[in-house]
Structure formats: C-alpha cells, structure tokens
Amino acid sequence: MRALVKLVSPFCFLIAAMSAVPATAQTAGTTFFLTSNGVGNGGNLGGLAGADNHCQTLAQAAGFGAPKTWRAYLSTQAVDGGAPAVNAKDRIGRGPWQNAKGVVVAKDVADLHSAGNNLTKQTALSEKGEVINGRGDTPNRHDVLTGSQADGTAFAGSEDRTCKNWTSSTQGAAMVGHSDRIGLRDDDASKSWNTSHPSRGPDGGCSQADLKSTGGDGLFYCFAAN
C-alpha cells in the first residue's frame, strides 16, 4: 500500500501541473483587457501616467505585465498655452490585440475603430478573464472612461470630456463608451464601445459616485503598445 501511495502521489502532482499549463500559455499572449477595477477616485486617474500605471499593475498581477508596455485607451484635450491634445488611438500600438482567452478583438487601429471590431460584452474581458457586468446586471458597470470620439481622437473645444485630463474627481465630465454595446436606445451612441455619452451625476460627472450613478465604476480599456 505504501508503495502504491508513493507511485500515485507524484503521478497526481504531474497531472495537476500539466493541467495548469494551458491557462498560463493562454494568458501570456494577452494584449487587451478592460480593467477589473478603477483607480477608485472617480475621473482622477493621476493623469495618463497614473492610468498607464494602473494598466501595468493589473497586467503584472495577472501574470502578463512585462515585457509589454501597457497603455490606457484615453484621450486628453488641449490646454490653452499648455500641452497639446493626445489621441487615445495613438497611444496603443499597432495591434493585433487579443483578450485573456486568446480571442482577437481587433486586428489593427483601423479595425478597432470600425463597425466590424470584435469588442462585445463577451470579449471585453478583464485582466482576470472575467466578463464585466453590463446593462441588466447588478451593478451595471458598462460605462468605460475614454474621453474620445468614435475615431479615437480627442475632443476639440473647451467643453470638458476628460475630467480635467484625468486629474479631477470634482470638476468636468468624461466621455464614456459602453463595453457591452447596449444602452437605453437602439442607436449608434448606445452601441458605441468608446463614445456613448458624457458622465453626469449629483456632483457634476467626475466623482466615483457620479460614475456609478449612470452605470460605471471608473473602468477603462488597456492595450499592450508593443
């Protein structure tokens, strides 16, 4: 009996180890995810640098951070006498991008911003490979911060669509997309993954409470730029 136990135990250990290999191999190629959680301070992400760091940290914890450089899909607006606008589409590399299950969501930047991209509730997975709650779920978390127009470019003009370029939880508003491509109406905006409506709420639009009030949680998309 002891000999049998000695024989079976290493065998079981080998089977368990082998069963873990596909999951590791599967996530290693991940180049896109929707954050499982936000920074926690509404639209104040610490600027683009803070948002990028959040992407990198989540990717690292999931096991596919380095050597990739992770960037948040966020635009910033031009500041009078200061920094020029930054377009989200110019920050994320060339593609293709695939989620934690190995499903390609877009072949390149043009495909990502076309009607034929493969971004849906079932493919816009978190870094953990989990589906994010959408419309009809409790709580709804489908509002995704982008600050971007449909083509991935920044908004012109003085109307704030980026919560003061992602540095404020008390002023301005943020353009959001719907990760599940579902909204209150059956129109292009409701179905848009990156430009559905500005945030709003009792505090104006950029607090954590504001983002949650319309079906969000301060989440954003992350792409491997290299």
N, C-alpha and C positions, 0 to 999 in steps of 0.2 A: 504493500500500500504506500509506504513512504517513497519507494522508487517511482510509483505512478504519479504521486504528487509532484515530485521533482521534475518529472518529464512534462506534465501538463502545465505547470506554472509558467515556465519560460515560453511555452508554446502560446499560452493565452496572452502573455505580455507582448509577444511578437505580433499576434493578430491585432491587438489594441493599438500598437504603434503603427501598423500598416494602415489601419482604418483612419488614422489621423492625417495621413499624408495628403489625400485629395483635398481636404479643406485648406491646408497650408498652401498647396500648389494653386488652388483656386483663387485665394485672396491675394497672392503675391503679385498677380497681374492687374490688380485693381487700379484704375486711373481716374475714377469718378465716384463721388458719393454726395449724398445730402446729409448734412451734419445731424447726428442723433440728438444733439442739444445745442442751444445757443450759448453765447458768452454769458448771458444772464443779466445784462444791463441794458435791455432794450436795443435801440439803434446805436448805442455807443459801443462799438466793437474795438475801440482803440485804433481807429483808422484802418487803412488797408493792411498795414503791418500787423495789427492785432488780429484781424480776421485771418490773414495768411497763417499766423502762428497757431490759431485755433485749428485750422485745417491740418497743419503739420502735426500738431499734438495728437489729434484724434486718429490720424493715419498711423502715427507711430505706435499708439496704444493698440491699434488693430493689427499691427504686425506688417504693415506695408508702407511705412513712412519713408525712410531713407532707402536708396539714394535719390528718390524722387523729390522734386521741389513742388510743394502743393500751394496752389493759389485759390483764393476765394473768387467766385464769379460775382464781382461787384464793380460798379462804375462809380466814379466821383465826378463832381461838377466843377467847372472852372471857378476860381476865386478872383474877384476883381483885384488887379495888382499883385496877384499871387500865383499859385500853381495852376497849370492848365488842366483841363478835364482828362480823365482816364477812362477808357472804354473797357468794359468787362471782357469783351471778346478778344482784346489784345493782350490779356494777361494769362491766358490759359493754355498756351502752346498750340500745337497743330492737330492733335488727335492722332489716331482714333482714341476714344475713351470707352472703357467698359466698367461695369459695376462689380460689386463684390461676388457676384455669382457668375462672372465671366460674360455677361450679356452686353453687347456693344450698344451704347445709347446714341452715338453719333460718330461718323467716320472722320469728320473734319469740322472746321469752324463754319463753313457754309452749310453743311448738313445739319449741324446743331441748330442753326437759326432758320432752317427750312421747315415747311409743314410736314416733311417726311421723317423728322427725327424720331428716335425711339424712346423719348422721355415720357413715362407714364407713372402712375402710382405704383405699379408692379416693378418698374425698372429703376425709378429714382430711389434706390435703396440707401440706407445709412451705411456708415463705415463698418457696421456690425453685420451688414447683410440683411437688415430688417426693413420691412415696409413701414413707412411713416403714415400716421393717421391722416385721413383726408376727410372730405365732406361726407357727413353721415356717421363718422366715427366720433367717439367721445374720449378725450377732447379732440376737436379738429385742429390740425397743425399744418395745414397745407399752404399757408401764406409763407413764401420764401423771399427773403430780402435779396434784391438785385440792384435797385437804383438805376435800372436800364430800360432802354427802349427795345422794341421787338428785335431789332437787328444787332443788339448787344452793345449799342453805343450809349454814351452819357446824354442826359437831358441838357439842352441849352436853356438860357434864360435864368431868371432869378428865383423861380419857384423851386423850393427845396424838394428834392426827391431822394435824398441820401442821408437824412438826419445829420445835417452839417458834416457831410463827408465821413459819416460813420464815427462821429465823435460826440454825439449828443443823445441823451435819453429824455431831454426836456423840451427841445425845440425842433421844429420842422416835421417832415414826414418822409416816408420811404416808399418807393415803388416796389411792389411785391408781385411775384408770379405764383401760380397755383401748381404745386408739384403733382397733383392728381388730375390736372387739366379739367377740373369741374368747378363751376361757380353757380351763382344764383340765376344766371341767364344762360341761354344757349347762343352765345356769341363768341367772337374771336378773343375778346379780353378774358372772359371766364375760362376759356380753354388754354390760355397762354401760360407757359411754364415760367416766363420771365418778366412779363409786363401786364399784369391784370388790373391792379388798382393801387392808389396810394394808401398807405396806412392811415388810420384815424382812430380816434377814441377820446375819452374824457380829458386826457392830458395833452391832446393835440396830435399824437401819432407816433411818437418815438419811445415812449416808456415801455417797459416789459408788459405792463397791464394793458396798454393800448394795443400792442401787437397780439396779445392773447384774445382781446375782445372781438377781433374780426376773424379769428381762426388761424392764428400764427403763434410762434414761440421764439422768434428771433433766429430761425434756422437759415442756412444759406448753402449754396452748392460749392463743392470743392473739386478742382481738377488738377491732375498731375501735368505740370507745364513742360516736363522734359521726359 
